[in-house]
Amino acid sequence: MTSKICLMLGVALGLIWGGAAQATDAAPVAPDAMGPKVPAGQSQATPIPNGKIAGPPSPFTPLDPQVAIQKANTYFNTTTSMIADFVQIGGDGRRAEGKMYVQKPGRLRFEYAAPATLDIIADGTTVAVIDRKVGSVQPYFIWQTPLKFLLKDQIDLTKDTQVVNVTSEPDTVTILIADKQVFGGPTMIKLMFDPATPNFLLKQWQVTDPQGNETLVSLFNQDFTDKPDPGNFQLYQSSSTK
């Protein structure tokens, strides 16, 4: 069960509310393209509009881990609804995308775009994997899945999960947590936040299930204002008719 939900949803999560960022290979920079040469013994400075010379950039100061955890808790606890686009990449490199709807507490929908035929829906008590092609519904209890902490009305990562590590970079703060209550065994979840945004926006997460399968989910175009249609969370209404 865990593998199916994690792989098809990346369940996400649960968090599904929102992973390690995909690495990109940067092309090498030719020496002549790196700016004018500086005579030995002199340091290169950058001119600024007022004619003064800008000094070296300030050194990066990592965010205190406890502050990062508190910011993450605040993000989850103040985000009561969300509509967003998502892109999911499985461990085999396969890509899927679709729309995500969240209404706390307990309601969530991952609606996959074609050619995928699955929806993952939580109605407040149950999480179900629905195959629109054949009309099948496979239900599970929310507490059996990694989705539960994403869907709780109030969450404290240090109490409701095990915080394994917190790392901080200029553009990303990553909180690695372990959830030992998931059906099938401990599940590792990386939550990645944007520290430059006022609300510490969750932008990606990566779920690693007990079998080592990894699923990366990235969120885009998050809308925290419009409320999802309650019909999106009707578990047993056949989605094959949509």
C-alpha positions in Angstrom: 0.0 0.0 0.0 2.7 2.5 1.0 4.6 2.0 -2.2 1.6 2.5 -4.4 0.5 5.7 -2.7 4.1 7.0 -2.5 4.9 6.2 -6.1 1.6 7.4 -7.6 1.3 10.3 -5.5 4.5 10.7 -4.0 2.6 11.0 -1.3 3.4 13.1 -1.4 2.9 13.0 1.2 1.2 14.1 2.1 2.6 15.9 2.4 1.6 15.8 0.4 1.4 19.7 0.9 4.2 20.3 -1.1 12.0 16.8 -1.8 15.3 17.3 -2.9 15.6 19.8 -5.8 16.6 18.3 -9.1 20.3 18.9 -9.8 21.3 20.6 -13.0 24.7 20.5 -14.7 26.1 23.9 -15.3 28.2 24.5 -18.4 31.9 25.3 -17.7 32.7 29.0 -17.8 35.6 30.1 -20.1 38.2 32.1 -18.3 37.8 35.1 -20.6 34.1 35.2 -19.8 34.6 35.6 -16.1 35.4 39.3 -16.3 38.5 41.4 -16.6 41.7 40.2 -15.3 43.0 41.8 -12.1 46.7 42.5 -11.5 48.4 40.4 -8.9 48.0 41.7 -5.4 44.7 43.5 -6.1 41.2 42.4 -5.4 38.4 42.7 -7.9 35.5 44.9 -6.8 32.1 45.6 -8.4 31.2 49.2 -9.4 27.8 50.3 -8.3 25.6 53.1 -9.7 26.6 55.8 -7.2 30.3 55.5 -8.1 31.2 53.7 -4.9 32.9 50.3 -4.9 30.8 47.4 -3.5 32.7 45.0 -1.3 32.4 41.3 -1.2 29.0 39.9 -0.4 28.1 39.1 3.2 28.8 35.5 4.2 25.7 33.3 4.3 24.4 32.5 7.7 22.4 29.3 7.9 19.0 29.5 9.5 18.9 28.1 13.1 17.3 24.6 12.9 14.8 25.3 15.7 13.8 28.5 13.9 13.4 26.6 10.6 11.2 24.0 12.3 9.0 26.7 13.9 8.7 28.5 10.5 7.6 25.2 8.9 5.1 24.5 11.7 3.7 28.0 11.2 3.4 27.5 7.5 1.4 24.2 7.9 -0.8 25.6 10.7 -1.7 28.8 9.0 -2.4 27.2 5.6 -5.9 26.0 5.8 -6.6 25.6 2.0 -4.6 25.4 -1.2 -5.1 24.9 -4.9 -1.8 24.2 -6.8 -0.3 22.6 -9.8 2.1 19.8 -9.2 4.8 17.9 -11.0 5.8 14.4 -9.8 9.0 12.5 -10.7 9.4 8.9 -9.7 12.6 7.1 -8.9 12.5 5.7 -12.5 12.4 9.2 -13.9 8.8 9.0 -15.1 7.0 12.4 -14.9 3.4 13.0 -14.1 1.5 16.2 -13.4 -1.8 17.5 -12.3 -3.8 19.6 -9.8 -3.8 19.4 -6.0 -6.6 20.6 -3.8 -6.3 20.8 0.0 -8.9 21.8 2.6 -7.9 21.2 6.2 -8.5 19.3 8.3 -8.2 16.1 6.5 -9.3 16.8 2.9 -7.1 16.5 -0.1 -7.2 15.5 -3.8 -4.4 14.8 -6.3 -6.0 14.8 -9.7 -3.5 13.5 -12.3 -3.6 14.7 -15.9 -3.8 12.3 -18.8 -2.5 9.8 -19.7 -2.5 8.9 -15.9 -5.9 7.7 -14.8 -5.5 7.9 -11.0 -6.9 10.3 -8.4 -5.8 10.2 -4.7 -8.5 11.6 -2.5 -8.8 12.1 1.3 -12.2 12.9 2.7 -11.3 13.7 6.3 -11.1 10.1 7.5 -10.0 7.9 4.6 -7.4 8.1 1.8 -8.3 6.3 -1.4 -6.5 5.6 -4.6 -9.1 5.8 -7.4 -8.5 4.5 -10.9 -10.8 6.4 -13.2 -10.2 4.0 -16.1 -11.7 1.0 -14.3 -13.7 2.7 -11.5 -11.8 1.0 -8.7 -11.5 2.5 -5.2 -8.8 1.3 -2.8 -9.3 3.0 0.7 -6.8 3.3 3.5 -6.9 5.1 6.9 -5.3 8.5 6.9 -3.1 7.6 9.8 -1.6 4.7 7.7 -0.2 7.1 5.2 2.4 9.9 5.2 -0.5 12.3 4.3 -1.7 12.6 7.9 0.7 15.3 9.0 -0.1 17.4 6.0 -3.8 17.2 6.7 -3.8 17.8 10.4 -5.4 21.0 11.6 -2.4 21.7 13.8 1.0 20.0 13.4 4.2 20.1 15.4 7.0 18.4 13.5 9.0 17.7 16.6 6.1 15.9 18.3 4.2 14.4 15.5 7.2 13.1 13.6 10.9 12.5 14.2 13.0 15.4 12.9 16.2 13.8 11.6 18.1 16.8 10.1 17.7 20.4 9.1 19.9 22.0 6.4 20.0 25.5 5.2 21.1 27.1 2.0 20.5 30.6 0.6 17.5 29.5 -1.5 16.3 26.3 0.3 15.8 25.1 3.8 15.4 21.3 4.0 13.8 19.5 6.9 14.2 15.7 6.9 11.6 13.8 9.0 10.9 10.2 9.7 7.4 8.9 10.1 7.4 5.5 11.8 3.7 5.0 12.0 3.1 4.5 8.3 1.8 1.2 7.2 4.7 -1.0 5.9 7.4 0.6 7.9 9.3 3.9 8.5 9.0 6.5 5.7 11.5 9.3 5.2 10.2 12.7 4.0 12.2 15.7 2.9 10.4 19.0 3.1 11.9 21.9 1.1 11.0 25.5 1.9 11.8 28.8 0.3 13.3 31.0 3.0 13.1 34.1 0.8 9.3 34.1 0.9 7.4 35.7 3.8 5.4 32.6 4.6 8.3 30.1 4.2 6.6 28.6 1.2 6.8 24.8 0.8 8.0 24.2 -2.7 9.0 20.5 -2.9 9.0 17.3 -1.0 10.6 13.9 -1.5 9.1 10.7 0.0 11.3 7.6 0.4 9.2 4.6 1.3 10.4 1.5 3.3 11.5 -0.2 0.0 13.7 2.7 -0.9 11.4 4.0 -3.7 11.7 7.8 -4.0 9.1 10.2 -5.3 9.8 14.0 -5.8 6.9 16.4 -5.9 7.2 20.1 -6.9 4.4 22.7 -6.4 3.6 25.6 -8.6 1.1 28.4 -8.8 -0.1 27.9 -5.2 -3.4 29.7 -4.5 -4.2 30.1 -0.8 -7.2 32.4 -1.4 -9.7 30.4 -3.5 -11.5 27.6 -1.6 -11.6 24.2 -3.3 -15.0 22.8 -4.4 -16.2 20.4 -1.6 -17.1 18.0 -4.4 -13.4 17.4 -5.0 -13.2 15.4 -1.7 -16.2 13.1 -2.2 -14.5 9.8 -1.9 -17.0 7.3 -3.3 -18.4 9.4 -6.1 -17.1 7.8 -9.2 -14.4 9.9 -10.8 -14.6 7.9 -13.9 -17.6 10.0 -15.0 -15.6 13.2 -15.0 
